[in-house]
């Protein structure tokens, strides 16, 4: 009797497993879902398929064949819907996106210049890559962003053109460091932007003297490059940086004895290509902190 019961249980397990879904089906579904995911479809279209397929695999692992099969079926239905959306986006929206990209490129070329055009082209390059990958739904979102950006950049360009002639020239910032506690503190700091009419620019920053109770400074740095305006912000792209002087002394007290430790660094003149010495200053800040010479 016990033997018959055991055989019946084995047969029942086999029957239940047969009603489920096999590993090959789940693997193919996973490949299908991976392909959809790499197509650029938004998560909102794939979340049901991902969830149902995960549940199907888990049920399969737990020997719940019936549940695994139902979850698998729902996952396939969700993927079929996503594939329909993808096919429609390629057949209907891809040509629209290509035309939109062409129109935006023409507008950027004819209506924008300088940094404004550069900013627009960066977004359009991203849009172009999305279309090439056939991520059309993402491209549609990017085209909306590009539309808004074009409007904004055109307004920024008007603003930049209004202040451009005012910016040209030399602007100097000066600050004197003193202390009512320590009369030895006496240092002068200077920063000078020079914006030339031909688009070249220099930026000099230097300080000399005892700037605090524990620090003496004597440095001069010079940056060379080009300038342009985006909106109300002046951009200085530095292609050469020179450390003319960089000498420092720090005060230390040990066992009641005061000493000044010299920390001089070598001068150098270097070509800059990584943007690390680029400068940005809003025109309002330039007018507030600097005086035009």
C-alpha positions in Angstrom: 0.0 0.0 0.0 2.8 2.4 0.9 4.5 1.7 -2.4 1.3 2.6 -4.3 1.0 5.9 -2.4 4.6 6.8 -3.2 4.2 6.0 -6.9 1.0 8.1 -7.0 2.8 11.1 -5.5 5.6 10.9 -8.0 3.1 10.7 -10.9 1.2 13.7 -9.5 4.4 15.7 -9.3 5.2 14.9 -12.9 1.8 15.8 -14.0 1.9 19.2 -12.2 5.4 19.9 -13.7 4.1 19.1 -17.1 1.4 21.7 -16.7 4.0 24.4 -16.1 6.6 26.0 -18.3 10.0 24.7 -19.1 13.4 26.3 -18.8 13.8 26.8 -22.6 10.6 28.8 -22.7 11.7 31.0 -19.8 15.2 31.5 -21.3 13.7 32.6 -24.7 11.3 35.0 -22.9 14.3 36.5 -21.1 16.2 37.0 -24.3 13.0 38.6 -25.8 12.7 40.9 -22.8 16.4 41.9 -23.0 16.0 42.8 -26.6 13.0 45.0 -25.8 14.9 46.6 -22.9 17.8 47.5 -25.2 15.4 49.0 -27.7 15.0 52.1 -25.5 11.4 51.5 -24.5 10.5 53.2 -21.3 10.3 51.1 -18.1 6.6 51.9 -17.9 6.0 49.7 -20.9 8.1 46.8 -19.7 7.5 46.7 -15.9 4.6 44.2 -16.2 6.6 41.9 -18.4 9.6 42.1 -16.1 7.5 41.4 -13.0 5.5 38.5 -14.5 8.6 36.8 -15.9 10.4 37.1 -12.5 7.4 35.6 -10.8 7.3 32.8 -13.4 10.9 31.9 -12.8 10.4 32.0 -9.0 7.3 29.8 -9.3 9.2 27.4 -11.5 12.0 27.2 -8.9 9.4 26.5 -6.2 7.8 23.7 -8.3 4.6 25.6 -8.7 4.0 24.7 -12.3 0.6 26.1 -12.7 1.5 29.5 -11.3 4.7 29.6 -13.4 2.7 29.0 -16.5 0.1 31.7 -15.8 2.8 34.3 -15.0 4.7 33.3 -18.2 1.6 33.8 -20.3 1.0 37.2 -18.8 4.7 38.1 -19.4 4.3 37.1 -23.1 1.2 39.2 -23.5 2.9 42.2 -22.0 5.9 41.8 -24.3 3.7 41.5 -27.3 2.1 44.8 -26.4 5.5 46.4 -26.0 6.6 45.1 -29.4 3.5 46.6 -31.0 4.3 50.0 -29.5 7.9 49.7 -30.7 6.9 48.7 -34.2 4.5 51.6 -34.4 7.1 54.1 -33.2 9.5 52.9 -35.9 7.0 53.0 -38.7 5.2 56.3 -37.8 7.4 58.3 -35.5 10.9 57.7 -36.8 10.3 59.7 -40.0 8.8 62.5 -37.9 11.9 62.5 -35.6 14.3 62.6 -38.6 12.4 65.6 -40.0 12.4 67.2 -36.6 16.1 66.8 -36.2 16.7 68.3 -39.6 14.6 71.3 -38.7 16.3 71.9 -35.4 19.8 71.6 -36.9 18.8 74.3 -39.5 17.5 76.6 -36.8 20.6 76.1 -34.7 22.8 77.0 -37.7 20.9 80.1 -38.7 19.6 81.5 -35.4 22.4 80.7 -33.0 26.1 81.5 -32.7 29.0 80.8 -30.4 28.4 79.1 -27.1 24.6 79.1 -27.7 25.0 77.1 -30.9 27.5 74.8 -29.1 25.0 74.1 -26.4 22.2 73.4 -28.9 24.4 71.1 -31.0 25.2 69.0 -27.9 21.6 68.2 -27.4 21.1 67.6 -31.1 24.0 65.2 -31.2 22.2 63.2 -28.4 19.0 63.3 -30.4 20.7 62.1 -33.5 22.3 59.1 -31.7 18.9 58.1 -30.2 17.4 58.1 -33.7 20.3 56.1 -35.1 19.8 53.5 -32.3 16.1 53.6 -33.1 15.2 54.6 -29.6 12.4 56.6 -31.0 10.3 57.1 -27.9 13.3 58.5 -26.1 14.1 60.6 -29.1 10.6 62.0 -29.0 11.3 63.2 -25.4 14.7 64.6 -26.4 13.1 66.6 -29.3 10.7 68.2 -26.8 13.7 69.2 -24.6 15.5 70.5 -27.7 12.5 72.6 -28.7 12.5 74.3 -25.3 16.2 74.8 -25.3 16.2 76.5 -28.7 13.7 79.0 -27.4 15.8 79.6 -24.2 19.1 79.9 -26.1 17.6 82.4 -28.6 16.7 84.6 -25.6 20.1 84.1 -24.0 21.8 85.1 -27.2 19.9 88.4 -27.3 21.0 89.1 -23.7 24.6 88.2 -24.6 24.7 90.5 -27.6 23.4 93.4 -25.5 26.3 93.3 -23.1 29.1 92.0 -25.3 30.5 95.5 -26.2 30.3 96.5 -22.5 32.4 93.5 -21.5 35.4 94.3 -23.7 38.3 95.8 -21.8 40.2 95.2 -18.5 38.4 94.6 -15.2 40.3 94.7 -11.9 39.4 93.4 -8.4 41.5 94.5 -5.4 41.4 93.5 -1.8 43.6 94.5 1.1 44.1 92.1 4.0 44.6 93.7 7.5 43.9 92.8 11.1 43.1 94.9 14.1 44.6 92.1 16.3 47.9 91.7 14.4 49.3 94.8 12.7 51.7 92.7 10.8 48.9 91.3 8.6 49.1 93.4 5.4 48.6 91.8 2.0 47.2 92.9 -1.3 45.2 90.7 -3.6 44.5 91.5 -7.3 42.5 89.7 -10.0 42.4 91.1 -13.5 40.2 89.9 -16.4 41.1 91.4 -19.8 38.6 90.7 -22.6 40.0 91.7 -26.0 37.8 92.7 -29.0 39.3 89.8 -31.1 38.0 87.2 -28.6 41.2 86.6 -26.8 41.4 86.9 -23.0 43.8 86.9 -20.1 43.2 86.4 -16.3 45.8 87.4 -13.8 45.6 86.7 -10.1 48.2 87.7 -7.6 48.7 88.3 -3.9 51.7 89.6 -1.9 52.2 90.1 1.9 51.2 88.5 5.2 47.5 87.6 4.6 46.9 86.1 8.1 48.5 85.5 11.5 50.1 82.3 10.2 50.5 82.8 6.5 52.6 84.9 4.1 51.9 84.7 0.4 53.6 85.9 -2.8 52.1 84.4 -5.9 51.2 85.4 -9.5 49.2 83.2 -11.9 48.4 84.1 -15.5 45.8 82.4 -17.7 45.6 82.9 -21.5 42.8 81.9 -23.8 39.6 83.0 -25.4 36.3 84.4 -24.2 32.6 84.3 -25.2 29.3 85.0 -23.5 26.4 82.7 -23.0 23.3 84.5 -21.6 24.8 86.9 -19.0 27.8 84.6 -18.1 31.3 85.2 -19.5 33.2 82.1 -20.3 37.0 82.1 -20.5 38.4 79.0 -22.1 42.0 78.7 -21.0 44.6 77.1 -23.3 47.7 78.3 -21.4 48.4 78.7 -17.7 51.6 80.1 -16.1 52.6 80.1 -12.4 55.0 83.0 -12.4 55.5 82.9 -8.7 54.2 80.7 -5.9 56.0 81.3 -2.7 54.5 80.7 0.7 55.5 80.8 4.4 53.6 79.2 7.3 54.0 80.1 10.9 54.6 77.3 13.4 55.0 77.4 17.2 56.8 74.5 18.9 57.9 74.5 22.5 57.0 78.2 22.7 59.3 79.0 19.8 58.0 80.7 16.6 59.3 79.7 13.3 58.3 80.4 9.7 58.5 77.4 7.3 59.1 78.3 3.6 57.0 76.4 1.1 58.1 77.7 -2.3 56.9 75.9 -5.4 58.6 76.1 -8.8 57.4 78.4 -11.6 56.0 76.8 -14.7 54.2 77.6 -18.0 51.9 75.0 -19.4 49.5 74.3 -22.2 46.0 73.5 -20.9 43.6 71.1 -22.8 41.4 69.6 -20.1 39.4 72.7 -19.1 40.8 72.7 -15.5 41.7 76.4 -15.7 38.6 77.7 -17.5 36.8 80.6 -15.8 33.1 81.6 -15.6 31.8 84.9 -14.2 28.3 86.4 -14.4 28.3 90.0 -15.8 26.4 91.2 -12.7 29.2 89.8 -10.5 31.9 91.3 -12.7 30.3 94.7 -12.3 29.8 94.4 -8.6 33.3 93.0 -7.7 35.5 94.4 -10.4 36.2 97.9 -11.7 36.6 98.5 -15.4 40.0 100.1 -16.1 
